[in-house]
């Protein structure tokens, strides 16, 4: 059976498991931890803290954000996978540890298919394809033409192997049939600095990280990676307008360990969605170009299933391995 289909079935079933040693009556009765598998200050951390603040008030218990960075998200994610399924240790993560790492690494310290119960998709956000002004292109079509005329001469920066920046460029490379060279960095910040310095040709970055440089003229914006145009820069085309089917959207979601009682999953889902509907939370996130979602657990299962299949295909075609 296809692994992604098994994933949906297993997680949907896991949410319905009744943990005999745990009752959901009166939940929560103590503080809840949101494990974020990245350092403080990044997009996932910002979203987790905004939601945690609102959920603390609604649940009557403190929701603590606990940053467990390391291993490209592997370390913190493994902590939640091995935690009791009682609703007190949860994961707020980007897509990489769940839908990318299984294809990127030969071995990881958890099973993203069997070890988690999705609670809610919290946020999605697109990337922006920017180039250094020295590259003679003002559209995706012209960039592809330049790359084809100069095989192996254009390069692209990323914050590391398997990041959205890396995989977005690999998707472009495959769909456009161009030869461009990957230059990985230890984080997006240094990647942007080298783009601005002309040391790399292109970069797929979030709006908060690149649009200020576009406005200053230090970088040229060609396209957005979402299926539809961005409301922030509506005059900028999507990559898909040149390469139909291209879509690369990052996400952040809330997950619980597999086997968490469905009543607890339902309560967490209700409060997470309410938190995202709070005007202060919504305004804080949209101001930084983070889309506000809020979904049912079932919708989140389906979203992950499609995301896992998309990146598995890209990673396989590109022959990418992080170890």
C-alpha positions in Angstrom: 0.0 0.0 0.0 1.2 3.5 -0.7 3.0 4.9 2.3 1.2 8.3 2.2 -2.2 6.6 2.1 -1.2 4.5 5.1 -0.1 7.7 6.9 -3.6 9.2 6.6 -5.3 6.1 7.7 -3.0 5.5 10.7 -3.2 9.0 12.0 -6.9 9.3 11.6 -7.2 6.0 13.5 -4.7 7.0 16.2 -6.8 10.0 17.1 -9.6 7.7 17.9 -7.6 5.4 20.2 -8.9 5.5 23.8 -5.8 5.5 26.1 -7.0 3.3 29.0 -4.6 4.8 31.5 -5.6 8.4 30.7 -8.9 10.1 31.1 -9.6 13.4 29.2 -12.1 14.5 31.9 -11.0 17.8 33.3 -8.2 18.3 30.8 -6.0 20.2 31.1 -5.0 19.9 34.8 -1.4 21.1 34.5 0.7 23.2 32.1 1.1 22.2 28.5 4.4 22.2 26.6 4.7 23.2 22.9 7.9 21.7 21.7 9.3 23.8 18.9 12.2 21.9 17.2 14.0 25.1 16.2 15.7 28.1 17.9 13.7 31.0 19.3 13.0 33.9 17.0 12.2 32.0 13.8 8.9 31.7 12.0 7.8 28.5 13.7 8.6 29.9 17.1 6.8 33.2 16.4 3.6 31.3 15.4 3.9 28.9 18.3 4.2 31.8 20.9 1.3 33.7 19.4 -1.0 30.7 19.6 0.2 29.6 23.0 -0.6 32.9 24.6 -4.2 32.7 23.5 -4.6 29.0 24.3 -3.2 29.6 27.8 -6.1 31.9 28.6 -8.7 29.7 27.0 -7.5 26.4 28.7 -6.9 27.9 32.1 -3.4 26.4 32.1 -0.1 27.9 31.0 1.1 26.8 27.5 4.8 26.9 27.6 6.9 27.1 24.4 10.0 24.9 24.7 12.6 25.3 22.0 14.6 22.1 21.3 16.7 23.0 18.3 19.1 20.6 16.6 19.4 18.1 13.7 17.3 20.1 11.3 14.3 19.6 13.5 15.0 16.0 14.3 15.9 16.5 18.0 12.8 18.3 19.2 10.4 16.3 17.1 11.8 13.0 18.5 11.1 14.4 22.1 7.4 14.6 21.3 7.3 11.3 19.5 8.5 9.6 22.7 6.3 11.6 25.1 3.1 10.3 26.8 0.0 10.6 24.6 -1.8 12.6 27.3 -2.1 16.1 25.6 0.6 17.8 27.8 3.5 17.6 25.4 2.8 18.8 21.8 4.7 19.6 18.7 4.5 22.9 16.8 6.7 22.4 13.7 7.3 23.4 10.2 6.7 20.8 7.5 10.3 19.6 7.2 10.4 17.2 10.2 7.1 15.6 9.2 6.9 15.6 5.4 10.5 16.1 4.2 12.9 14.4 6.6 11.5 10.9 5.9 12.7 11.2 2.3 15.8 13.2 3.1 17.5 11.1 5.7 18.2 7.3 5.6 17.3 7.1 9.3 15.5 9.4 11.7 14.8 9.0 15.4 11.0 8.8 15.0 8.4 7.7 12.5 6.6 10.7 11.1 3.9 8.5 9.8 3.0 6.5 12.9 4.2 8.6 15.8 1.9 11.7 15.6 -1.7 12.8 15.5 -2.2 16.0 13.6 -4.3 18.6 15.5 -4.5 21.6 13.3 -2.7 23.3 10.4 -1.8 26.7 11.9 -0.2 28.7 9.1 1.0 28.5 5.5 3.2 31.0 3.7 4.8 31.2 0.3 8.3 32.1 -0.7 9.5 34.8 -3.1 12.0 34.1 -5.9 14.6 36.8 -5.9 17.8 37.3 -7.9 20.8 39.5 -7.7 20.4 42.5 -10.1 23.4 41.5 -12.1 21.4 38.5 -13.5 20.0 39.7 -16.8 16.4 38.6 -16.2 13.2 40.3 -15.2 10.8 37.3 -15.3 10.9 33.6 -14.6 10.8 32.9 -18.4 13.9 35.1 -18.9 15.7 33.5 -15.9 15.1 30.1 -17.4 16.5 31.3 -20.7 19.6 32.7 -19.0 20.1 29.4 -17.1 19.8 27.4 -20.3 22.3 29.6 -22.1 24.7 29.3 -19.2 24.4 25.7 -17.8 26.0 25.2 -14.5 26.9 28.9 -14.2 24.0 30.2 -12.2 23.7 29.2 -8.6 21.1 29.4 -5.8 21.5 29.9 -2.1 19.6 28.0 0.7 19.6 27.9 4.5 20.6 24.2 4.3 19.8 20.8 2.7 16.1 20.0 2.8 14.9 23.5 3.6 12.0 25.1 1.7 14.6 27.3 0.0 16.5 24.3 -1.2 13.6 22.2 -2.3 11.8 25.1 -4.1 14.9 25.6 -6.2 15.2 21.9 -6.9 11.6 21.9 -8.1 12.3 24.9 -10.4 15.4 23.1 -11.7 13.5 19.9 -12.5 10.4 21.6 -14.0 12.3 24.0 -16.1 15.0 21.5 -17.1 17.9 23.8 -16.1 21.3 23.3 -14.6 21.8 25.5 -11.6 24.1 24.9 -8.7 23.1 24.6 -5.0 25.1 26.7 -2.4 23.9 25.6 1.1 24.5 27.8 4.1 23.9 27.2 7.8 20.9 29.5 7.8 18.9 31.8 5.7 20.5 35.0 7.0 23.9 34.3 5.6 22.3 33.1 2.3 20.6 36.4 1.9 23.8 38.4 2.7 25.6 36.5 -0.1 22.8 37.1 -2.5 22.9 40.8 -1.8 26.7 40.7 -2.2 26.4 39.0 -5.6 28.1 35.8 -4.6 25.0 33.8 -5.5 22.5 34.3 -8.3 19.1 33.5 -6.7 17.2 32.7 -3.5 13.8 31.6 -2.5 13.0 33.5 0.7 10.1 34.5 2.9 8.5 37.9 2.4 9.8 39.1 5.8 13.4 38.2 4.8 13.6 39.5 1.2 11.0 42.1 0.4 12.8 44.9 2.2 15.8 44.2 0.0 13.6 44.2 -3.1 12.3 47.7 -2.1 15.8 49.0 -1.6 16.8 47.7 -5.1 19.4 45.3 -3.7 17.5 42.3 -5.0 15.1 41.8 -7.9 11.8 40.0 -7.3 10.6 37.7 -10.1 7.8 35.5 -8.7 5.9 34.1 -5.7 5.8 30.3 -5.1 2.2 29.9 -4.1 -0.5 28.7 -6.5 -2.1 32.2 -6.4 -0.6 35.7 -6.3 0.3 37.2 -3.0 -2.0 39.9 -1.7 1.1 41.7 -0.4 2.5 42.1 -4.0 -0.4 41.4 -6.3 1.4 42.6 -9.4 4.1 39.9 -9.0 3.3 36.7 -11.0 3.5 33.2 -9.6 6.1 30.8 -10.8 3.2 28.6 -11.9 2.2 31.2 -14.5 5.4 30.2 -16.3 5.6 26.6 -15.1 2.1 25.2 -14.6 1.8 23.1 -11.5 4.7 24.7 -9.6 3.7 25.3 -5.9 6.0 25.5 -2.9 4.3 26.6 0.3 5.8 26.3 3.8 3.6 25.3 6.7 3.5 25.3 10.5 1.2 22.9 12.4 0.2 21.6 15.8 0.6 17.8 16.4 0.2 15.5 19.4 1.8 12.1 20.0 0.0 9.2 18.4 -2.7 7.7 20.6 -3.7 10.9 22.2 -7.4 10.5 23.2 -9.7 12.0 20.5 -11.5 14.2 23.1 -8.2 15.9 23.9 -7.3 16.3 20.2 -10.8 17.8 19.7 -10.3 20.3 22.6 -6.9 21.3 21.4 -8.1 21.8 17.9 -11.0 23.9 19.0 -8.8 26.2 21.1 -6.0 26.4 18.4 -8.5 27.5 15.8 -10.1 30.0 18.2 -6.6 31.4 18.9 -5.9 32.0 15.3 -9.2 33.8 14.9 -8.2 36.3 17.6 -7.6 39.7 15.9 -4.3 40.3 17.7 -2.9 37.0 16.7 -4.1 37.3 13.1 -2.7 40.8 12.8 0.6 39.9 14.3 1.1 36.9 11.9 -0.2 38.5 8.7 2.0 41.6 9.4 5.0 39.2 9.0 3.5 37.6 5.9 2.4 34.4 7.7 -1.0 33.1 6.4 -3.5 32.2 9.1 -5.2 28.9 8.6 -6.8 26.7 11.3 -8.1 23.4 10.1 -9.8 20.2 11.3 -7.5 17.3 12.2 -8.8 15.4 9.1 -8.0 18.4 6.8 -4.5 18.5 8.3 -4.0 14.8 7.7 -4.9 15.3 4.0 -2.6 18.3 3.7 0.4 16.5 5.1 -0.3 13.5 2.8 -0.1 15.7 -0.2 2.9 17.6 1.1 4.8 14.4 1.8 4.1 13.0 -1.7 5.2 16.3 -3.3 8.5 16.5 -1.6 9.3 12.8 -1.8 9.0 13.2 -5.6 11.3 16.3 -5.7 13.9 14.7 -3.4 13.9 11.5 -5.4 14.3 13.2 -8.7 17.1 15.4 -7.4 18.8 12.6 -5.7 19.1 14.6 -2.5 20.4 12.9 0.7 21.3 14.8 3.9 23.5 12.0 5.3 
